[in-house]
Amino acid sequence: MFAAARSRARVTLTAVATLTALTLAGCSGTSATSNPAPSTPGAASPAGDAFPVTIKSALGEVTIEKKPERIATWGWSTQDAVLALGIVPVAMPENKYGGEGTGVLPWDADKIKELGGQTPVLIGGTDTGELPVEEFVEVRPDIILAPYSGITQEEYDKLSKVAPVVAYPEKPWALPWQDQLTVVGKALGLSAQAEQLRAKTDAHIASLAAANPALKGKSFVYAATNQADQLNVFRADDPRVALLVQLGMTVSPSVAELDADPKAGSYFYPLSFENVGKIKTDVLVMYFATQKEADAFAADPVIAAMPAIKEGRFAPIVGESFVMASSAPTALSIPWMLDKYVPQLAAVAQKAGS
């Protein structure tokens, strides 16, 4: 789901496919204000970076002349970084998948409420991969932040006529949450706060790893099933994979060994069911919109024959919001999701022995 969706957004794959698939099932509903107030800083706002500031990206270099006040975001999680830094954007993507009927991810809704802000204008198109430039025009942003997105050069050029655009440094859909926070902090003149938040979040992850030693050194394969009879296996540089590595786990050698085209440039690759028997891993991690989907997957005769499934070393992430939180981890979604999921993951890892 998530994998598919993001792929499609970046050029046209399918978004979340049941999951990121972030594309698949979708809730409707949009609670947005037609004339939102300018971005509001949080209570604590220490002196920020000096402007102008120049930020380079894979699609172009942009100079931000002064501290932005009207911030719009695009992609699956950049709004999290902005909110975590105490600012409510004037516009952000609508998340039908995982938005629980409101279009707003639950951890974002919690933070907006905490900051006393209004729900931003929700920009449509994330579930189709289409960039609605006219919707950005209407909110009159000072800056458009899209460091974790799949915008193309053509889309970047169009958006740049609306406001300065900060795109991804190298590859689409590949920026780790730590680097996304750093980029957003620099663009908003809040680098010091961004580094403090990064350190705090890293410390939280480290504490979870220490409290769950069964994870240390265990190998894993992180995959999704967005098409019939096929797994989408996430490569080692995908942020969701990197998060589990940060918890002390290791990427299974099978991920590289079964990759038919490692230079493809995507964050995942397809593996047909006829080859899943070649996967060797301590733990299989996957995501599903519902428990019913997870059960149906595990019951497939080909999948049921996998050692990780037969021996209970299967750790599904279930629920649209949890899929979103884990697929595009951020300083806001990590504590929201990991505190609940890590104990379950550790219990499964324990079955792999020492």
C-alpha positions in Angstrom: 0.0 0.0 0.0 2.4 2.5 1.2 5.1 1.4 -1.1 2.9 1.5 -4.0 1.4 4.8 -3.2 4.6 6.6 -2.7 5.9 5.2 -5.9 3.0 6.3 -7.8 3.2 9.7 -6.3 6.8 10.1 -7.2 6.1 9.2 -10.8 3.2 6.9 -10.9 3.3 3.6 -9.0 0.5 2.9 -6.6 0.5 4.5 -3.3 -0.1 2.8 -0.3 -1.8 -0.1 -1.7 -3.5 -1.3 1.4 -0.9 0.3 2.9 1.3 2.6 1.4 0.2 1.7 -0.1 -0.9 4.8 1.2 -3.1 4.7 -1.6 -5.6 2.0 -1.0 -8.3 2.3 1.3 -9.2 5.8 2.0 -11.2 7.7 4.4 -12.9 10.7 3.2 -13.7 13.9 4.9 -11.7 17.1 5.1 -11.7 19.3 8.0 -10.0 22.4 6.8 -10.4 26.1 7.2 -10.8 28.2 4.1 -8.7 31.1 5.5 -6.2 29.6 7.9 -4.2 31.8 10.1 -0.5 32.1 9.3 1.8 29.5 10.7 2.1 29.8 14.4 5.3 29.2 16.4 5.1 27.3 19.6 5.5 28.7 23.0 9.3 28.3 23.1 11.0 30.0 20.2 14.7 30.6 20.7 16.6 32.8 18.3 16.8 31.1 15.0 19.1 30.9 12.0 20.0 34.0 10.0 18.3 34.7 6.7 18.7 34.5 3.7 19.5 30.8 3.7 20.2 28.7 0.6 19.2 25.0 0.4 20.2 22.7 -2.5 18.1 19.8 -3.7 18.2 17.3 -6.5 15.8 19.4 -8.4 17.2 22.9 -7.8 18.7 25.4 -5.4 16.5 27.8 -3.5 17.3 30.9 -1.4 14.8 31.7 1.4 15.1 35.5 1.9 13.3 35.7 5.2 11.8 33.5 7.9 8.7 31.9 6.3 5.3 32.5 7.9 2.9 30.7 5.6 4.3 27.2 5.2 2.8 24.5 2.9 4.1 21.0 2.8 3.9 18.1 0.3 4.8 14.4 0.6 3.9 11.9 3.2 5.4 13.3 6.4 7.0 16.8 6.1 4.1 18.3 8.0 5.2 16.2 11.0 8.6 17.9 11.1 7.0 21.3 10.9 4.5 20.6 13.6 7.1 19.0 15.8 9.0 22.3 15.6 6.0 24.1 17.0 4.5 25.5 13.8 1.1 24.8 12.2 1.4 24.9 8.4 -1.3 26.8 6.4 -1.6 23.7 4.1 -0.5 20.1 4.1 -1.5 16.9 2.3 -4.8 15.2 2.9 -4.2 11.7 4.2 -7.2 9.6 3.3 -5.2 6.5 4.2 -4.6 6.6 7.9 -6.4 9.9 8.4 -9.3 8.2 10.3 -12.0 9.9 8.3 -10.6 13.4 8.8 -7.7 13.5 6.4 -5.4 14.3 9.3 -3.1 11.7 10.8 -3.8 11.2 14.5 -0.4 12.4 15.8 -0.7 15.5 13.6 -4.2 16.1 15.0 -2.9 15.8 18.5 -0.1 18.3 17.9 -2.3 20.8 16.2 -4.6 20.7 19.2 -1.6 21.0 21.5 -0.4 24.1 19.7 -3.9 25.6 19.7 -3.9 25.9 15.9 -6.5 25.5 13.2 -6.6 22.5 10.9 -4.5 23.5 7.8 -6.0 23.4 4.4 -5.7 19.8 3.2 -4.2 19.5 -0.2 -5.7 16.6 -2.2 -3.9 14.3 -4.6 -1.7 12.2 -2.3 -3.8 9.1 -3.0 -3.6 9.5 -6.8 -0.1 10.8 -7.2 -1.3 14.0 -8.8 0.1 17.4 -7.7 -2.7 20.0 -7.5 -0.7 23.1 -8.2 -3.8 25.3 -8.1 -4.5 24.3 -4.5 -1.1 25.6 -3.5 -1.7 28.9 -5.3 -4.9 29.4 -3.3 -3.2 29.2 0.1 -0.5 31.7 -0.9 2.5 30.0 0.9 5.8 31.7 1.6 7.5 28.3 1.1 6.7 24.8 0.0 8.5 22.0 1.9 8.7 18.7 0.0 12.0 17.0 1.1 10.3 13.6 1.6 8.3 13.4 -1.6 8.3 12.1 -5.1 7.8 15.4 -7.0 9.3 15.4 -10.5 11.4 18.2 -12.1 8.4 19.3 -14.0 6.3 19.5 -10.9 9.1 21.3 -9.0 9.3 23.9 -11.8 5.6 24.5 -11.6 5.5 24.8 -7.8 8.5 27.1 -7.9 6.3 29.7 -9.6 4.1 29.6 -6.6 6.7 29.9 -3.8 10.3 28.7 -3.1 10.4 24.9 -3.0 12.6 22.7 -0.9 12.8 19.2 -2.5 14.7 16.1 -1.6 18.6 16.3 -1.5 19.2 13.2 -3.7 16.5 10.6 -4.3 12.7 10.7 -4.0 11.1 9.0 -1.1 14.5 8.2 0.5 15.3 11.0 3.1 15.7 9.6 6.7 13.5 11.3 9.2 16.6 12.8 10.9 17.7 14.5 7.8 14.2 15.7 7.0 14.1 17.4 10.3 17.4 19.0 9.7 16.3 20.3 6.3 13.0 21.7 7.6 14.8 23.2 10.6 17.2 25.1 8.3 14.4 26.3 6.0 12.4 27.7 8.9 15.4 29.2 10.8 15.0 26.6 13.6 18.2 24.5 13.2 19.0 24.4 16.9 15.5 23.2 17.8 15.6 20.6 15.1 18.8 19.2 16.4 17.4 19.1 20.0 14.3 17.3 18.8 16.4 14.8 16.7 18.5 14.0 19.8 15.5 13.6 21.9 13.8 11.2 19.4 17.1 9.2 18.9 17.3 8.9 22.7 13.7 7.6 22.8 14.5 4.9 20.2 17.6 4.0 22.1 15.7 3.5 25.3 13.2 1.2 23.5 16.1 -0.8 22.1 17.6 -1.2 25.5 14.3 -2.2 27.0 13.9 -4.9 24.3 17.2 -6.7 24.0 15.7 -9.5 22.0 15.8 -7.3 19.0 19.6 -6.9 19.0 21.3 -8.5 16.0 18.1 -10.2 14.7 17.8 -10.1 10.9 14.6 -8.9 9.3 13.0 -8.5 5.9 10.5 -5.6 5.6 7.9 -6.1 2.8 4.4 -5.4 1.6 1.9 -7.2 -0.6 0.4 -4.6 -2.9 -0.2 -6.8 -5.9 -1.4 -10.4 -6.2 1.3 -13.1 -5.8 4.0 -10.6 -5.2 6.0 -9.1 -2.4 7.4 -5.6 -2.5 10.7 -5.9 -0.6 12.0 -2.7 0.9 15.7 -2.0 0.3 18.1 -1.2 3.1 18.1 2.6 2.5 14.3 3.0 3.0 13.5 5.0 6.2 11.2 2.3 7.6 14.0 -0.2 7.3 16.5 2.2 8.8 14.3 2.7 11.8 14.4 -1.0 12.7 18.2 -1.0 12.2 18.3 1.9 14.7 16.5 -0.4 17.2 19.4 -2.9 16.9 18.1 -5.2 14.2 20.0 -6.1 11.0 18.8 -6.3 7.4 18.7 -9.9 6.2 21.3 -10.7 3.5 18.3 -12.0 1.5 17.3 -8.4 0.8 20.4 -7.8 -1.3 20.7 -11.3 -2.6 17.2 -11.4 -4.1 17.4 -7.9 -5.6 17.4 -8.4 -9.4 18.1 -4.7 -10.1 19.8 -3.0 -7.2 20.5 0.1 -9.2 16.8 0.6 -10.1 16.6 3.7 -7.9 13.4 2.7 -6.1 13.0 2.1 -2.4 11.6 -1.4 -3.0 11.7 -4.2 -5.5 9.1 -6.9 -6.5 9.6 -10.5 -5.6 7.2 -13.1 -6.9 5.6 -15.6 -4.5 7.4 -18.4 -6.3 10.7 -17.0 -4.9 9.6 -16.3 -1.3 11.0 -19.6 -0.2 14.5 -18.2 -0.8 14.0 -15.6 1.9 16.1 -16.4 5.0 15.4 -14.1 8.0 14.8 -14.2 11.7 11.8 -11.9 11.4 9.4 -11.0 8.6 7.9 -7.5 9.0 5.0 -6.4 6.8 2.1 -4.0 7.0 -1.7 -4.4 6.5 -4.7 -2.2 6.7 -6.6 -4.8 8.7 -6.0 -7.9 10.7 -8.2 -9.8 8.1 -5.7 -8.9 5.4 -2.8 -10.0 7.5 -4.5 -13.3 8.3 -5.4 -13.9 4.6 -1.8 -13.3 3.6 -0.4 -15.7 6.2 -2.9 -18.4 5.2 -1.8 -18.4 1.5 -0.3 -21.9 1.1 2.9 -20.5 -0.5 3.4 -18.0 2.3 2.3 -20.4 5.1 5.3 -22.6 4.0 7.8 -19.9 4.8 9.8 -20.7 8.0 9.2 -17.3 9.4 5.4 -17.9 9.1 5.4 -21.5 10.3 7.5 -20.7 13.3 5.6 -17.5 14.4 8.4 -15.1 13.4 6.0 -12.9 11.6 5.5 -9.3 13.0 2.7 -7.6 11.0 2.0 -3.9 11.4 -1.7 -3.6 11.4 -4.0 -0.6 10.9 -3.9 2.3 8.5 -2.6 4.8 11.0 0.1 2.4 12.2 1.1 1.7 8.6 1.5 5.4 7.9 3.4 6.0 11.1 5.9 3.2 10.4 6.2 3.7 6.7 7.1 7.4 7.0 8.6 7.7 10.5 9.1 11.1 12.0 9.7 12.7 15.3 6.0 12.8 15.9 4.9 9.4 14.6 7.8 7.4 16.1 6.7 7.6 19.7 3.1 7.3 18.7 3.7 4.0 17.0 6.9 2.4 18.4 5.9 2.4 22.0 3.1 0.0 21.1 4.7 -2.0 18.3 8.2 -2.6 19.7 7.1 -5.0 22.5 5.2 -7.0 19.9 8.2 -7.1 17.6 10.5 -8.1 20.4 8.2 -11.0 21.4 8.4 -12.3 17.8 12.2 -11.8 17.6 12.5 -13.8 20.8 11.3 -16.8 18.9 14.3 -16.7 16.7 16.6 -17.6 19.6 19.9 -16.0 20.4 
